[in-house]
Amino acid sequence: MSLNLRKTTGNALSILTSDVMSRLTSFVLYALVARHLGAQEFGQLSLAFTLFYMFQVFAVGGLKTLIVRQVAKDRAKTQLYFVNGCMIVAFTSLASIVALWSFIHLMHYPPATTRIILLLSFGLLPYSVSAVSEGIFQAWERMRYIACVNVPVNIAKVAGAFLLLTTNRGLYPVVLILLSSFAVIAAVEVWILLRKFSSEPASIDFHFSLATMRSAATFLGIDGTLAVMSSLNILLLSKLATETEVGLYGAATQLMVPLLLVYQSMAQSIFPLMCRKLEPGFQNLKRIAEQAMELLLVLALPAAAGLFFIGDRALSLLYKNPAFSQAFPVLRIVTWVLILQVFTSVLGQVLVASHREKITLRIVLVDTVVNLLVGWPLIAMFGLRGAAVALLLTRVADCCQHYIPAAHLLSGIPIATMVWKPLVAATCMAAYLAAPSGRPGILRGVSATLIYGAALLAVAIWASGGLRQFRDKYRPLLSE
């Protein structure tokens, strides 16, 4: 295998560790709020986080992806992009805070919900500065710094939130802890960048900043449209239904977060490599993409089968609240998104690395229109299940739009070759889970995982032509 697996895997694990800790703390916060405060407060926190992550995209201004691509090509410009990037996000963050306050005023949310959202909005500025720093870490392929900062801060954040919630301090102190964590992460990452990364000294250059903002405009359009699309179902539920239904929808989609983090970390770790491996014919780019998708499918298919059959046990185990059992029908619908996201996560990076980000912008614009056209009537008529169906239909449209231009660019994508082995193994796992069983949920899940692993190994050996050929094929990979 031509990929430098050690470096790619190390960077992927660093990003994954950081993202897992960040999302895990959010995950734990959701669970703690659900257990100690209830479904309505869970809905308030879900809505506040949704709006925060929607407006942080506009606060970052599309700079992170641009910085990764440009600094990966010319590291001597590190300080130039850092100094001017921080100046840009200072302006865009303040504008985003004002825009968020205006949006809240127009939506007429209940006063308690409004105060939570407004308080959290002050985290946009440090979050944006952190995004600029992490873009440079990623461009230098030193993602370990991201993990070194995020892991301890997020552990402290979760510990503080746990103490506050278990002593019935309510939601406001938890939001203050979140704001403090954003500020600490930004400060430490800036300190590391100034100490560890050497490049030509730079100062604020307004002409360069304007040119950078223009170059980042397409990425801003992509990220902004994607953020609106991702938040649309929750926003529609918040107006057409209740905050409790927002909480149940969030409870179902949160169970998919761990695997989606793996997709994200893999995509981010291979992106600088894709940018450097461009050549006529795109054969290296094709090989990298196929290897990444094949690996992610091995993880996605059993996860989808497990959530479809025993997701109710997972909801019960996590939230410890009978009210959240109502989220299981929603979970059974949205779990298929895990398979579709394998292709969009990797092929999206292919399009951006090959300077086809305008295609990506067109894709997310179409996705947003599709989501709005199907989401509004479905949510109005069917509530929670309507939101789940709208999400699935939007992801189907998204996957098709990514596949067609990427397949044309790479002269075909052998989906059948990549998917058949994990699909056979996942079918064996699904057959076991579908059969009636009196075993506890955890034991049943472990048994299903072992069945999947054994079936996948057997199929891989058979496809290789025997055990000896299998060892010969995978020995170089294992040794590396």
Secondary structure, DSSP 8 states (H G I E B T S, - for coil): --S-HHHHHHHHHHHHHHHHHHHHHHHHHHHHHHHHT-HHHHHHHHHHHHHHHHHHHHHHTTHHHHHHHHHHH-GGGHHHHHHHHHHHHHHHHHHHHHHHHHHHHHHT--HHHHHHHHHHGGGHHHHHHHHHHHHHHHHTT-THHHHHHHHHHHHHHHHHHHHHHHTT--SHHHHHHHHHHHHHHHHHHHHHHHHH---------HHHHHHHHHHHHHHHHHHHHHHHHHHHHHHHHHHHS-HHHHHHHHHHHHTTHHHHHHHHHHHHHHHHHHHH---TT-HHHHHHHHHHHHHHHHHHHHHHHHHHHHHHHHHHHHH--GGGGGGHHHHHHHTTHHHHHHHHHHHHHHHHHTT-HHHHHHHHHHHHHHHHHHHHHHHHHHTHHHHHHHHHHHHHHHHHHHHHHHHHHTT---HHHHHHHHHHHHHHHHHHHHS---S-HHHHHHHHHHHHHHHHHHHHHHHHTSHHHHHHHHHHHHH-
